[in-house]
Amino acid sequence: MTNRHPGESRDDVFGSAVKQPCVYILASDRNGTLYTGVTSDLIRRIQQHRSRVVEGFTRRHRLHSLVWFECHDSMYAAISREKAIKEWRRAWKLQLIESTNPQWRDLYPDIL
């Protein structure tokens, strides 16, 4: 698994392949509503959320800010991690976000 840190380029995290299994958390704002998801193409998936073409929870709650993500070697590992995080208490999710993104910056521009 790989966490991307400020200052790292997209290639540092995703390598030459565009598709990479990732778990991600979207937020409405700092300490706001959270959504945890998994994808094999983080850029495409976040674009879908931001353009509101994905119906459901993220669209209804206007979740568009990518505040945390973690890349994995396999989709199986990413799905397992997503399921685990979804079972976590909210406080643990907040700690996870703040451990790598204490300002709750939108990380989407960093991965482009």
C-alpha positions in Angstrom: 0.0 0.0 0.0 1.2 3.5 -0.7 0.2 6.8 0.7 1.0 9.9 -1.3 2.5 12.8 0.5 2.5 16.5 -0.4 5.3 17.2 -2.9 5.2 13.7 -4.5 4.3 13.6 -8.1 1.5 11.5 -9.6 4.1 9.2 -11.1 5.6 8.6 -7.6 2.4 7.1 -6.5 0.8 5.6 -9.6 3.9 4.8 -11.6 3.5 4.6 -15.3 0.2 2.7 -15.1 -2.8 4.9 -14.9 -4.9 2.2 -13.1 -4.0 1.4 -9.6 -6.3 -0.1 -6.9 -7.0 2.6 -4.3 -9.2 3.2 -1.3 -10.3 6.8 -0.9 -12.3 9.1 1.4 -14.4 12.0 0.2 -15.6 14.8 2.6 -18.2 17.6 2.3 -15.8 19.8 4.3 -13.6 19.6 7.4 -15.2 17.1 9.9 -18.2 16.9 7.6 -19.9 14.0 6.0 -17.5 11.2 4.9 -17.7 8.6 2.2 -15.2 5.7 1.8 -14.9 4.1 -1.6 -12.6 1.8 -3.7 -11.6 2.1 -7.4 -9.0 0.9 -9.9 -8.8 4.3 -11.5 -8.8 7.1 -8.8 -8.6 10.1 -11.2 -11.5 8.9 -13.3 -13.6 8.0 -10.2 -13.0 11.3 -8.5 -13.9 13.1 -11.7 -17.2 11.2 -11.7 -17.9 12.2 -8.2 -17.0 15.9 -8.8 -19.2 16.1 -11.9 -22.0 14.5 -10.0 -22.7 11.8 -12.6 -22.5 9.1 -9.8 -26.0 8.8 -8.3 -26.4 8.0 -4.7 -24.8 9.1 -1.4 -22.0 11.3 -2.7 -24.3 13.2 -5.0 -27.0 13.7 -2.4 -24.5 14.9 0.2 -22.3 16.9 -2.2 -19.2 15.0 -1.4 -16.4 16.1 -3.7 -13.3 16.8 -1.7 -10.7 14.0 -1.8 -9.2 14.1 1.7 -7.4 10.8 1.9 -6.4 7.9 -0.3 -4.2 4.8 -0.2 -3.0 2.7 -3.1 -2.7 -1.1 -3.0 -1.0 -3.8 -5.0 -4.2 -5.6 -5.8 -7.9 -4.9 -5.9 -8.5 -7.7 -3.4 -6.3 -5.8 -0.9 -8.0 -2.5 -1.6 -11.5 -3.9 -1.2 -10.5 -5.6 2.1 -9.1 -2.3 3.4 -12.3 -0.4 2.2 -14.5 -2.8 4.1 -12.4 -2.5 7.2 -12.5 1.3 7.1 -16.2 1.3 6.6 -16.6 -0.6 9.9 -14.4 1.9 11.8 -15.8 4.4 14.2 -16.0 8.0 12.8 -13.2 9.2 15.2 -10.8 6.6 13.7 -11.6 7.8 10.2 -10.9 11.4 11.3 -7.6 10.4 12.8 -6.7 8.5 9.6 -7.4 11.7 7.5 -5.6 14.0 9.8 -2.5 11.8 10.0 -1.6 12.6 6.4 -3.8 15.6 5.6 -4.2 17.7 8.8 -5.5 20.7 6.8 -8.1 18.6 5.1 -6.9 19.9 1.7 -8.6 18.6 -1.4 -6.0 16.2 -2.8 -7.5 15.8 -6.2 -5.4 18.6 -7.9 -2.3 16.8 -6.6 -3.1 13.5 -8.4 -3.7 15.1 -11.8 
